Amino acid sequence: MASNQPKRTYQKNNSYQKNNSYQKAFAQAQYNLIEECQIPPEDVDDIATNMQYLVGWRGYKLDIDVSDDTIEIVENGKTFKFSKSRFLLNRVFVKQLADAYQNTIGDAFITIKQNYKDNTLYRIFINKRRY
C-alpha cells in the first residue's frame, strides 16, 4: 500500500523573523508607555503612606494626555507605529502597569478611564487593593 509519490519537502519561511521584530517593537512600545505613566517621584511617598495607614483613602488620580497618540519604534530598520489609547484600554497593559507600580508603591488596584468630554485624556485611578 505504499504510494509512489515523492515526499513533500517544506521550506522554512521567514515569517518568524518578521514576527520576532514586531514582538520586540511591541514590547518596547509598552515599556515606553509604562515609563510615561509612572507616578511623579514627589507623590510616591504620600501614596505609599496613605495606602498603608488611611482606612478611607479615596485614591490617587493621574492624568495622561494622549494628544500625540502614536508611539514609533524602529526595529531592524523597519518603523512600527502603536497607539497609546489602544494600550491604555487593554487589560493586559493595565496588569503590566500595576506590576510596575508594585515596585514603587506596593500592592495597588488600578483602573483606567477615558474622559468622556475629551478623548485625548485618560485618567489612571490608583487605590489600595482590598482582599
Stockholm file with secondary structure:
# STOCKHOLM 1.0

chainA/1-131         MASNQPKRTYQKNNSYQKNNSYQKAFAQAQYNLIEECQIPPEDVDDIATNMQYLVGWRGYKLDIDVSDDTIEIVENGKTFKFSKSRFLLNRVFVKQLADAYQNTIGDAFITIKQNYKDNTLYRIFINKRRY
#=GR chainA/1-131 SS CCCCCCCCCCCCCSHHHHHHHHHHHHHHHHHHHHHHTCCCHHHHHHHHHHHHHCTTCCCEEEEEECSSCEEEEEETTEEEEEEHHHHHTCHHHHHHHHHHHHHHHCSEEEEEEECSSCTTEEEEEEEECCC
#=GC SS_cons         CCCCCCCCCCCCCSHHHHHHHHHHHHHHHHHHHHHHTCCCHHHHHHHHHHHHHCTTCCCEEEEEECSSCEEEEEETTEEEEEEHHHHHTCHHHHHHHHHHHHHHHCSEEEEEEECSSCTTEEEEEEEECCC
//
